[in-house]
Amino acid sequence: MHVLWMLGEAEPSKTPFFIVGGVLVLWAVALAAFGITRPDFPANAVAARGVMAISFVLMVGAMIAAVATG
């Protein structure tokens, strides 16, 4: 039994996790589509670092949202 529920307090909203997780899923699908249809994607090392940075930020955001709303 969850302690906050026993005290009568509401569970935290899971909406932030769903939003960040959804954006991460859309990002992953877009990357897969670009990777399959364009053999030169990403075009250079700077673009590759940008893709990795965005992916990392979205992943960390989803993890933080999951822990905060769990």
KEFIBA-283045 format. One record per atom (N, C-alpha, C): residue in three letters; x, y negated, z negated. Coordinates in steps of 0.02 Angstrom, whole numbers, plus 50000, padded with zeros to 5 digits. Each point is the difference from the previous one (the first is absolute). Example, Ala and Ser with C-alpha at 12.3 -4.5 7.8 and 13.67 -1.06 7.14 Angstrom:
// KEFIBA-283045
ALA506605028449610 ALA499554994150000 ALA500454994050000 SER499824994750036 SER500424994149997 SER499614994549963 
END
This chain:
// KEFIBA-283045
MET500425005950000 MET499584994150000 MET500454993850000 HIS499844995450042 HIS500414994050007 HIS499884995349941 VAL500534997349972 VAL499964995849940 VAL499584993750013 LEU500114996750056 LEU499614993950014 LEU499265001550006 TRP499835005750030 TRP499315001950006 TRP499695001149932 MET500385002949954 MET499765001249932 MET499874993449964 LEU500404994950017 LEU499914993549968 LEU499464995950034 GLY499705002650053 GLY499474996550034 GLY500244995150053 GLU500644999950015 GLU500264995650051 GLU499965003450068 ALA499934996050052 ALA499935002750067 ALA500665002550027 GLU499975004850045 GLU500595002450035 GLU500254994450046 PRO500664999650012 PRO500254995050047 PRO499765001550071 SER499894994850038 SER499785000850069 SER500555003350043 LYS499805004650041 LYS500485003450044 LYS500034996650068 THR499634994550009 THR499994996550063 THR500694997850024 PRO500444997249957 PRO500664998150025 PRO500395005950029 PHE499955005849969 PHE500345005950026 PHE499725002150067 PHE499334999850007 PHE499695001950063 PHE500204995250056 ILE500054993649984 ILE500194995150051 ILE500735001050022 VAL500455000349951 VAL500715000950017 VAL500125006850033 GLY499685005149974 GLY500065006650030 GLY499745000250071 GLY499444996750012 GLY499724999650067 GLY500454996450049 VAL500304994549977 VAL500474996450042 VAL500615004350015 LEU500235003749951 LEU500575004650010 LEU499835005450051 VAL499405002749997 VAL499785005150048 VAL499974997050070 LEU499704994150007 LEU499974996850066 LEU500694998650027 TRP500464997749957 TRP500694998850021 TRP500335006550024 ALA499895005449964 ALA500315006450019 ALA499725002550067 VAL499354999250011 VAL499705002150063 VAL500264995750058 ALA500054993549988 ALA500274995550052 ALA500725001750017 LEU500405001449949 LEU500705001950012 LEU500045006550040 ALA499585004749982 ALA500005006450037 ALA499814998850073 ALA499494995950011 ALA499784998650068 ALA500554996650041 PHE500324995049969 PHE500544996550035 PHE500595004750012 GLY500165004149951 GLY500565004650007 GLY499895005250054 ILE499385002350007 ILE499855005050051 ILE499974997050070 THR499724994050005 THR499884997150067 THR500594995950025 ARG500444997949956 ARG500574995850021 ARG500655003249977 PRO500375003050045 PRO500625003449980 PRO500534995449971 ASP499974993550016 ASP500514995449975 ASP499784996449937 PHE499475002349966 PHE499764996849939 PHE500375002749941 PRO500234995949955 PRO500084992850003 PRO500584998150047 ALA499954994150027 ALA500454998050055 ALA500724999249978 ASN500114997949938 ASN500694998749977 ASN500055001249925 ALA500604999049973 ALA500115001449929 ALA499624995249955 VAL499934993850022 VAL499634995149959 VAL499275001949996 ALA499715002150056 ALA499305002250000 ALA499915006349957 ALA500485004550003 ALA499975006149959 ALA500014998349926 ARG500434995349981 ARG500024997849930 ARG499354996749979 GLY499704996250045 GLY499364996849985 GLY499455005149989 VAL499985005150043 VAL499515005449993 VAL500105003649934 MET500635001549983 MET500145003349937 MET499814995749941 ALA500144993550004 ALA499844995549944 ALA499254999549989 ILE499624999350054 ILE499284999649993 ILE499725006649972 SER500265005550024 SER499785006549976 SER500155000849925 PHE500594997949980 PHE500205000449930 PHE499554995749956 VAL499874993950021 VAL499584995549960 VAL499295002849993 LEU499725002750054 LEU499345002949997 LEU499995006249955 MET500525004150004 MET500035006049959 MET500044998249925 VAL500444995349984 VAL500074997949930 VAL499364996749976 GLY499684996050042 GLY499374997049982 GLY499465005149985 ALA499975005250040 ALA499515005349989 ALA500155003749935 MET500645001349986 MET500175003449938 MET499834995749940 ILE500164993650003 ILE499844995549944 ILE499254999649990 ALA499624999450054 ALA499274999749994 ALA499725006449971 ALA500285005750020 ALA499775006449974 ALA500125000649925 VAL500594997949977 VAL500165000349929 VAL499574995049961 ALA499924994050027 ALA499624994849965 ALA499265001749995 THR499735003750048 THR499295001549998 THR499855007149976 GLY500525003749985 GLY499915007049979 GLY499825000849928 
END
